[in-house]
Amino acid sequence: MLIKGYDVGPLVAGESLLGRPGFWSNYLLAMCSDGGCAERPVPEWFGEDGADADALSEVLFDPERWPVFRVPADDRPGAVVIYRNLYGDYGTDYLLYLPGRSRVERIASWDGDFSGTGLTWRELIRITDSPSLAAEGVQDTAIRCLLLLPLLTDPDVPESASARLIAALAVVGAPQDTASITAEHLLAHLARRSRHNPTWASPLSGS
């Protein structure tokens, strides 16, 4: 797999990992840790356990294989999530791209903390709900929503966001009795770090 700007990394399609036990706690659990609630987040919130998470982390953070998760969109920019497993510079990069074009734009990164422009809730949902069936990548809208969630930098998330997130978590195996609190923690963390200024140009503008 080739993505411009990532020539040094052995990129591999990662979509097959999405259904593996331990994926979602690896991907989202860190964001639950700053939700401001008394409960301690655990992998079981995602229907997984610590052994699942530990086993899959060995795969996700393998320096010899950098998993790539493609979220293609129809007639608009899609997103790519790359595990940047570079020795001494581990992190997760979030890119926007148009299928069939080589140009990509990195709009955010996670290196223990979030940096970048991010997306509003409306922009996130536009990509989520516009899968390109002709392109390779993730088509399921629930999984697309969760993959894009770390990009959310919107201080004015609508009330409907919680229900949307709970439904998506249920699709990937989160137990019914924990899905709501998991969604609460995720949105609380994202609200605390939100810094999207309405005067900023959208990363989707001009696409």
Sequence and secondary structure as in RCSB ss.txt:
>XXXX:A:sequence
MLIKGYDVGPLVAGESLLGRPGFWSNYLLAMCSDGGCAERPVPEWFGEDGADADALSEVLFDPERWPVFRVPADD
RPGAVVIYRNLYGDYGTDYLLYLPGRSRVERIASWDGDFSGTGLTWRELIRITDSPSLAAEGVQDTAIRCLLLLP
LLTDPDVPESASARLIAALAVVGAPQDTASITAEHLLAHLARRSRHNPTWASPLSGS
>XXXX:A:secstr
   TT TTS EEE GGGTTSTTHHHHHHHHHHTTS  SS   GGGGT  HHHHHHHHHHHT TT EEEEEE BTT
S EEEEEEEEETTEEEEEEEEE TT   EEEEEEESSSEEE  B HHHHHHHHT B TTSSS   HHHHHHHHGG
GB  S   THHHHHHHHHHHHTT  HHHHHHHHHHHHHHHHHH    TTS  TTTT 
